[in-house]
Amino acid sequence: MSSEDLLARYTAAFMPNYGTPPVALVSGKGCTVRDADGREYLDFIAGIAVSSLGHAHEALVTAVTEQVRAIAHTSNLVVNEPEVLLAERLRRLLGGEGRVFLTNSGTEANECALKLAVKYGKANGRSYFVAAENGFHGRSMGALSLTGKRSIREPFGPFALDVRFVPYGDADALRRAVTEECAAVFLEPALGEGGVVPPPEGYLTTARQVCTDTGALFVMDEIQSGIGRTGTWFAHQHEGVRPDILTLAKGLGGGLPIGACIGFGPCGELFAKGDHGSTFGGNPISCAAALAVLTTIDKEGLLDNAARVGALLFDGLSAVDHPLLKGVRGRGLWLGVVLTADRAAEVEAAARDAGFLVNAVQPNVIRLAPPLIIAPDQAAALVEAFPSILDAVSVKKG
Ligand SMILES: *Cc1c(COP(=O)(O)O)cnc(C)c1O
């Protein structure tokens, strides 16, 4: 089927919540993807920070293929080996601590964290939650109630939980908002959907301290930032801060759907038998994929690669001198390219025309989150093309 056919049939068959996407992809290899008309693109978004090993990585293909042959699904009525190995591996990456609950998506990982926090709050007379304005935690009703972007939250309110929003990065506002009646604080280590916005240095350390002082749980949503994206396994490790609960998803399965909620200390043992569950959670195929991702990140030195190639991208794009370019922010392979005008959608389209998939995450911000395997020359190709991509947009308007 041609792209045109696919997109038209998509639009007729699906709910209109995504609009009509601009491209239909059929295959990929490494950091290159191919659309339904045979056009190739360099992938700088990786399915929203998901395809951490790029496309069709042999380690992922082998792990998934072998697992689907062995057994595809078990449910939680029984135990499977990949889920045990994965939970142990995640614990090892987190200093040998934590207890794991596996989910199928990011929003479900946050629902698990929220249920832990509700249970903790009920037992301790704590009735409200704090989260960040412009933060993003998912689309299911619980996670949505924590999501600080009004336009996506308010049409579906009111919500069952009392959530108070504070400006992201403002340590004083956080201090004022969190009291001994607060059950939990939910934060991303940098706003992802908000436009890749890192907080001021020390913010996460302060958030940790505020939670420790008041007894509120500190929940870190690393669904987008985790699993090597910023050059360390977890973004919170840059500041040496440990949350009480950590949520993961996107990059963990390398393209297979999986999420995790990890509770540390008492938070790992809050649920009693029967308190939570998921039919597909711990699915052996997704767990085998996640194990392959973690092994490959280690074996191929992808944390270093993310830091090194991320710096090349950051420096290269920062050095571009163009009236439409304001600056670059972020860390590792998780960057926000900030424009001087609300023209990110046009820049995304111009980049696509030039053979690069990027993402207009905000009206004035382009998000880059390529596979962790991206090579220096591929990063250099985008840097080199960037001035003419911006020119194409400037010219179109003039
Ligand atoms: C993507 C994302 C989610 C939601 O994950 P889904 O898998 O889409 O449900 C939650 N939190 C953050 C920080 C995210 O980036």
The ligand as an SDF file (V2000), in Angstrom:
LIG
                    3D

 15 15  0  0  0  0  0  0  0  0999 V2000
    5.3910    8.9980   27.5890 C   0  0  0  0  0  0  0  0  0  0  0  0
    5.3570    9.3710   29.0240 C   0  0  0  0  0  0  0  0  0  0  0  0
    4.3750    8.8490   29.8810 C   0  0  0  0  0  0  0  0  0  0  0  0
    3.2490    7.9760   29.3870 C   0  0  0  0  0  0  0  0  0  0  0  0
    3.6940    6.7930   28.8100 O   0  0  0  0  0  0  0  0  0  0  0  0
    2.6750    5.9380   27.8660 P   0  0  0  0  0  0  0  0  0  0  0  0
    3.4580    4.7060   27.5660 O   0  0  0  0  0  0  0  0  0  0  0  0
    2.3820    6.7890   26.6790 O   0  0  0  0  0  0  0  0  0  0  0  0
    1.4690    5.6700   28.6710 O   0  0  0  0  0  0  0  0  0  0  0  0
    4.4420    9.1960   31.2150 C   0  0  0  0  0  0  0  0  0  0  0  0
    5.4100    9.9930   31.6920 N   0  0  0  0  0  0  0  0  0  0  0  0
    6.3590   10.5060   30.8950 C   0  0  0  0  0  0  0  0  0  0  0  0
    7.4330   11.3800   31.4920 C   0  0  0  0  0  0  0  0  0  0  0  0
    6.3630   10.2350   29.5380 C   0  0  0  0  0  0  0  0  0  0  0  0
    7.2920   10.7690   28.7440 O   0  0  0  0  0  0  0  0  0  0  0  0
  1  2  1  0
  2  3  1  0
  2 14  2  0
  3  4  1  0
  3 10  2  0
  4  5  1  0
  5  6  1  0
  6  7  2  0
  6  8  1  0
  6  9  1  0
 10 11  1  0
 11 12  2  0
 12 13  1  0
 12 14  1  0
 14 15  1  0
M  END
$$$$
